[in-house]
Amino acid sequence: MNSCKRVHPSDAEGIVGRSNSKASILSQSPSELNVAIMDMLNVRQTPTKCDILCRGNPITDAGKRKQMIKMLSVVMLPVLVITGMTANTFAIAVGNYISSSNVRQLLVFSIELGALLRSIQFERDMSALYVSNIKPETKDFLLQRYPDTDLAVQNLSNWPKGDDIISDMETPERFLSYLNKHRYQLDVYNQSVEAELDFYSNIILVLLKWLYDSVSESSTGSVWKDVVAYQEIIVASELFGRERALGVSFYATGGFASREKYLLFIENQDRANITFESARFYSQIAFDIYNAELAKNPNVSERIEEFRNRIKANNYSRESASIKEAELWFDNMTIYQGVLTRTQNALALTIDKSLAKESQEELKSVITICIVFGVILIVCPLVVFAVYSLTSDIQKYSISIANSTKALNKEKQRTDMLLYQMLPKSIAEMLKRREQVDAEQYNESTIFLSDIVGFTAICAQSSPLQVIDLLGNVYTTFDERIDVHDVYKVETIGDAYMVVSGVPKRNGKRHASEIATMSLDLLRNVKRIEISHLPGIRLKIRIGIHSGPTVAGVIGTKMPRFCLFGETVRIASKMESRGKANRIQISQATRDLLLAIGGFDMEERENDVVRRDILNAFPGMTGRTYWLRNVDGLNRRASEHSSSSETEDESCCTEKSGGKFCII
């Protein structure tokens, strides 16, 4: 027959050991264990940041790697800086070279697009002339322009694509079909001059947008002003083309049909002049080329100005309509547009030459940088290998010290683990720093006490090893569950389990809710524990909780313990001893805190005997106690009430000031 007696707390801790490392530590003799603990408390102070940065342990594997990294960093840092600068310069040079090549390709495309614009402008002017004065000779002029436009479309090296492309211009084939359809319907629908101008002008606006988009997508670098001037010349050429078309209509019909057309002509002329002056402002090269081309046709400007003045006077009538005048105006404006076209092409060639020169220079830079980069890639591994070999040779001399250091570190970890089991980590760290740890008053705390119901009877029916296995299973389960709550395990003595919240880490008013939630969690999990050697007997625990002030401190120098003192501990013990199996009894103080927090299901315990017992033991209390049943979110049902009487089996559950203790 086994009996129940008290044992030392250190023996109780040994029952619930979790790992081989703990078992190894606990297998030491008491004197060796004391020496290990005191050695842990006398470690030197934590190294400073400067020590961590400048010093290292070349013995351990991690220290070797760190030291190797430091040595290689001294060598690699300037190498990486040079490599990075070289790579950056290389990337810039390659980017500039690619950009220059792209701009050159876009310039070729813009020249092709400019030729298409001129062809459509000519076709627009001839179409307006034909509509305004339908005669065989004007029809011949128009038919001569169709093949030129078709050829310009076919000569485009690429056709723009995108979501904003209108359906009739998605491909060259669809665009030509769109043009031919309009050409065939010209005589059928008797189009007006305004309709013809709008039809072709809308097409020209799309082409101009393509031109702007293609140039704006590239980085033009140092020639951006010339590129802008190039664009402005193309736009000015289109505006002069509109002016030419309106002038043809004026001379062919003997005047403008409305004042709106007259104002449109004046506005178009002003916009053309402003745009061209903008081109001359951006690029001196464009201005010089224009003057050189205009000098080849010295009188064209005067003749055009004379024709413009006639149009501005607007004194023509229907009878004064003249195809010959319209042809002269068209020819002079065509000559002037030819000047703009040659200026445009010459400027494009000048830009292309500048970009070609820049491309050659960038290509030379790329080649030079590649050579330098290759040399760096060859030399760098040699330097790194030399430093690596030197550092490795130095580290080989410390192999014998490494083994001793590793053994010392392992022993330190073991003693740390044991120390943190005996004391809270914060207090243990204070002792290791040789700081004085005084007892401390905690005004806000909640204490949990539990024991196993009928433990004496279980001990009587079990062998010593079976009791040890049972307690190990129970407390391992408890230890795993309390890790998820803001609580601290104070101690286990036999079948008694003590936990506190709010000590040593203060947590405001949350201590009551943390202990209450943990208690419900433990009660739910303990029901799953089976006593394997006693089938049919279910494990039951009794839980008591009280909230109030307490004093905590470290007691003793040999096997030091973190202990709690005060009336709160005694009341929590009374709550546990006067409780019921698989029930959680809480005091009035704890109940008030949980009510303030909310979410907890509690009911008052109606028992005058228990109330008088509490009042006799603690005159300052109200004597009211409560059952904690559930909490929102715990996902469990309230514990089933037992129909047994309020009295418990005193044969196995006798209250003691220090709890219940069992030794086999």
Secondary structure, 3 states (H helix, E strand, C coil): CCCCCCCCHHHHHHHCCCCHHHHHHHCCCHHHHHHHHHHHHCCCCCCCHHHHHHCCCCCCHHHHHHHHHHHHHHHHHHHHHHHHHHHHHHHHHHHHHHHHHHHHHHHHHHHHHHHHHHHHHHHHHHHHHHHHCCCHHHHHHHHHHHHHHHHHHHCCCCCCCCCCCCHHHCCHHHHHHHHHHHHHCHHHHCCCHHHHHHHHHHHHHHHHHHHHHHHHCCCCHHHHHHHHHHHHHHHHHHHHHHHHHHHHHHHHHCCCCCHHHHHHHHHHHHHHHHHHHHHHHHCHHHHHHHHHHHHCCCCHHHHHHHHHHHHHHCCCCHHHCCHHHHHHHHHHHHHHHHHHHHHHHHHHHHHHHHHHHHHHHHHHHHHHHHHHHHHHHHHHHHHHHHHHHHHHHHHHCCHHHHHHHHHHHHHHHHHHHHHHHHCCHHHHHHHHCCCCCCCEEECCCEEEEEEECCHHHHHHCCCHHHHHHHHHHHHHHHHHHHCCCCCEEEEEECCEEEEEECCCCCCCCHHHHHHHHHHHHHHHHHCCCECCCCCCCECCEEEEEEECCEEEEEECCCCCEEEEECHHHHHHHHHHHCCCCCCEEEEHHHHHHHHHHCCEEEEECCCHHHHHHHHHHCCCCCCCEEEEEEECCCCCCCCCCCCCCCCCCCCCCCCCCCCCCCCC
